[in-house]
Amino acid sequence: MDSDTEPPISAAFLALLRCPLTRQLLAFAPPGMIAKLEAARLRHELRDSSGTPIATAFTRGLLRSDGTLLFPIRDGIPILTADHAIVVTAFTDQNAAA
């Protein structure tokens, strides 16, 4: 599914979601960040925090408020597990997260 066909996440639901590690707020990752991460995935450089290569494309994600971790959204479902978090600081600069 791409972002045009994925079920939307309402603002009210998003306000309830938190990082499972730190309880920080989450927000939608900017499209530019997603594009950089997808490019890294295609180069086989993108791994989740457990070290597993990211094999499946994703078009949306939730970014932790400190801009360091992204939780992918797959088929409209935020994957909020520590093992599936993606450390984004290696692929983006902090200004892109703000």
Summary of the structure (lengths in Angstrom):
residues: 98
radius of gyration: 12.3
end to end distance: 26.8
largest distance: 35.9
contacts: 260
relative contact order: 0.24
helix: 26%
strand: 22%
